Amino acid sequence: MADDFGFADVGYHGSALRTPNLDSLAASGVRLENYYVQPMCTPTRSQLLSGRYQIHTGLQHSVIYPCQRNALPPEFPTIADKLKEQGYATHIVGKWHLGHYEEQFTPTFRGFDSFFGFFLGWDDFNNHRNCYLFNQSFSPSNGSDLLCGFDLRDNVNPTSDYAGQYSTHLFAGKAVEIIERHSVSEDTKPLFLYVPFQAVHFPLQVPDAYMEPYTNITDRNRRKYAGMVSCLDEAVGNITEALKTQGMWNNTIFIFSTDNGGAVYQGGNNWPLRGWKRSLWEGGIRGVGFVNSPLIKNPGVIYPGLLHVSDWFPTLFNLAGGRPDNLTLDGFDIWESISEGAESPRIELLHNIDPLDTHGSFLNISEFDNRITAAIRVGKWKLITGNAGVGSWIAPPENSSLESIPDPDPSEKNIWLFDISTDPLEKNDIFESNQEIAIQLLNRLSDYQSTAVPARFPDDDPLCDPDLHNGFWSPWVEN
């Protein structure tokens, strides 16, 4: 999984950024061009690992911040839990961001045999430290509201031994080590390896060599970001090459996904889509994704069916011999769709309902309050309510022939309807002329809202302070 990887940042979408490994894997696999993720990190990761919409796990609002007592609840088994039950060895290398205030919420207590990576949403790529501005009025132990500490773990053990090693290189190397160990192990378990890279999330950091091909890009953030993308592409190539070298590729299913749209203010780009990370526009939620495997029956195609990140849980569980029908899930088994081109079982997708984020005036045309930030897709129709996020179309800085388009909507607007099949760029809001359809979708939002649990977004806890935990971001509440 790539972090904050924009729709316009992969070569096969016409990008100037060079991604030969991703391009080759996508071309010989199945490109997913109607594939959706969530607008931010935690929500996408929670739905990937649990197969549940975030309205059902209490993670509807924003992300999990470093000092919050918040996490993916333990009553929701992860895909690692379920694959472990099926006899798999399960490993994670990279970013967690699903809560760590108690040890029970961390990876090796959530189904993974091993964990090498970091708990929080962002870190320095080289020294693996994170500084967080505490949002409460108190005096932490270091006398400042800025809390800083190391954020790297080798299983449950905090470590500062890898300071100076660039995380994309480090995580790819650790993933390759797992593959190599597994291939020579006498244990005959199949392998589940989850590699959520830190790249290409901020801070914008990359060895200079990766920026050299992009001297023509004058925008400093974009040039650094481009180098980070090239380094990520190289890392993906190293992992796939290790699978081939160790004789494992012929029985591997390789899935690539971003977690949300690119952050245009930090080098990413989603052109020609509208919006960016943190928004419910297509630029925030339409994901770069593909699958490659010798097990695919009809490779080398673009799959147009509606898919969502929550679909990976039942798909992988079923492939491993499990029975997803026995579980309460929001995702669908999409393997036949991917492998054989079958029609997608998904005809509807709840993007989110966030009751803690409201905006504008109430229209009183449905039981659902259109002031609540929400979005839903039913067939070709997409409805957005509340605060959709900034709705500009931002052109890639390196292409002077393209011109950005500012958000045309008044700031108080809080409801939109689009026909995504004919208007994927969301330029033609048809709410006024199709209110009957809009009301139907509002009623579906009301149906979903009736199944939602309360959203959790607790205040920061001063006991998170790394100075209280030997300088590391660590669990701070006893189970």
Rosetta blueprint (number, residue, H / E / L):
1 M L
2 A E
3 D L
4 D L
5 F L
6 G L
7 F L
8 A L
9 D L
10 V L
11 G H
12 Y H
13 H H
14 G L
15 S L
16 A L
17 L L
18 R L
19 T L
20 P H
21 N H
22 L H
23 D H
24 S H
25 L H
26 A H
27 A H
28 S L
29 G L
30 V E
31 R E
32 L E
33 E L
34 N L
35 Y E
36 Y E
37 V L
38 Q L
39 P L
40 M L
41 C H
42 T H
43 P H
44 T H
45 R H
46 S H
47 Q H
48 L H
49 L H
50 S H
51 G L
52 R L
53 Y L
54 Q H
55 I H
56 H H
57 T L
58 G L
59 L L
60 Q L
61 H L
62 S L
63 V L
64 I L
65 Y L
66 P L
67 C L
68 Q E
69 R L
70 N L
71 A L
72 L L
73 P L
74 P L
75 E L
76 F L
77 P L
78 T L
79 I H
80 A H
81 D H
82 K H
83 L H
84 K H
85 E H
86 Q L
87 G L
88 Y L
89 A E
90 T E
91 H E
92 I E
93 V E
94 G E
95 K E
96 W L
97 H L
98 L L
99 G L
100 H L
101 Y L
102 E E
103 E H
104 Q H
105 F H
106 T L
107 P H
108 T H
109 F H
110 R L
111 G L
112 F L
113 D L
114 S E
115 F E
116 F E
117 G E
118 F E
119 F L
120 L L
121 G L
122 W L
123 D L
124 D L
125 F L
126 N L
127 N L
128 H L
129 R E
130 N E
131 C E
132 Y E
133 L E
134 F L
135 N L
136 Q L
137 S L
138 F L
139 S L
140 P L
141 S L
142 N L
143 G L
144 S L
145 D L
146 L E
147 L E
148 C E
149 G E
150 F E
151 D L
152 L L
153 R E
154 D E
155 N L
156 V L
157 N E
158 P E
159 T L
160 S L
161 D L
162 Y L
163 A L
164 G L
165 Q L
166 Y L
167 S H
168 T H
169 H H
170 L H
171 F H
172 A H
173 G H
174 K H
175 A H
176 V H
177 E H
178 I H
179 I H
180 E H
181 R H
182 H H
183 S H
184 V H
185 S L
186 E L
187 D L
188 T L
189 K L
190 P L
191 L E
192 F E
193 L E
194 Y E
195 V L
196 P L
197 F L
198 Q L
199 A L
200 V L
201 H L
202 F L
203 P L
204 L L
205 Q L
206 V L
207 P L
208 D H
209 A H
210 Y H
211 M L
212 E H
213 P H
214 Y H
215 T L
216 N L
217 I L
218 T L
219 D L
220 R H
221 N H
222 R H
223 R H
224 K H
225 Y H
226 A H
227 G H
228 M H
229 V H
230 S H
231 C H
232 L H
233 D H
234 E H
235 A H
236 V H
237 G H
238 N H
239 I H
240 T H
241 E H
242 A H
243 L H
244 K H
245 T H
246 Q L
247 G L
248 M L
249 W H
250 N H
251 N H
252 T L
253 I L
254 F E
255 I E
256 F E
257 S E
258 T E
259 D L
260 N L
261 G L
262 G L
263 A L
264 V H
265 Y H
266 Q H
267 G L
268 G L
269 N L
270 N L
271 W L
272 P L
273 L L
274 R L
275 G L
276 W L
277 K L
278 R L
279 S L
280 L L
281 W L
282 E H
283 G H
284 G H
285 I H
286 R E
287 G L
288 V L
289 G E
290 F E
291 V E
292 N E
293 S L
294 P L
295 L L
296 I L
297 K L
298 N L
299 P L
300 G L
301 V E
302 I E
303 Y E
304 P L
305 G L
306 L L
307 L E
308 H E
309 V H
310 S H
311 D H
312 W H
313 F H
314 P H
315 T H
316 L H
317 F H
318 N H
319 L H
320 A L
321 G L
322 G L
323 R L
324 P H
325 D H
326 N H
327 L L
328 T L
329 L L
330 D L
331 G L
332 F L
333 D L
334 I L
335 W H
336 E H
337 S H
338 I H
339 S H
340 E H
341 G L
342 A L
343 E L
344 S L
345 P L
346 R L
347 I L
348 E E
349 L E
350 L E
351 H E
352 N E
353 I E
354 D E
355 P E
356 L E
357 D E
358 T E
359 H L
360 G L
361 S L
362 F L
363 L L
364 N L
365 I L
366 S L
367 E L
368 F L
369 D L
370 N L
371 R L
372 I E
373 T E
374 A E
375 A E
376 I E
377 R E
378 V E
379 G L
380 K L
381 W E
382 K E
383 L E
384 I E
385 T E
386 G L
387 N L
388 A L
389 G L
390 V L
391 G L
392 S L
393 W E
394 I L
395 A L
396 P L
397 P L
398 E L
399 N L
400 S L
401 S L
402 L L
403 E L
404 S L
405 I E
406 P L
407 D L
408 P L
409 D L
410 P L
411 S L
412 E L
413 K L
414 N L
415 I E
416 W E
417 L E
418 F E
419 D E
420 I L
421 S L
422 T L
423 D L
424 P L
425 L L
426 E L
427 K L
428 N L
429 D L
430 I L
431 F L
432 E L
433 S L
434 N L
435 Q H
436 E H
437 I H
438 A H
439 I H
440 Q H
441 L H
442 L H
443 N H
444 R H
445 L H
446 S H
447 D H
448 Y H
449 Q H
450 S L
451 T L
452 A L
453 V L
454 P L
455 A L
456 R L
457 F L
458 P L
459 D L
460 D E
461 D L
462 P H
463 L H
464 C H
465 D L
466 P H
467 D H
468 L H
469 H L
470 N L
471 G L
472 F E
473 W L
474 S L
475 P L
476 W L
477 V E
478 E L
479 N L
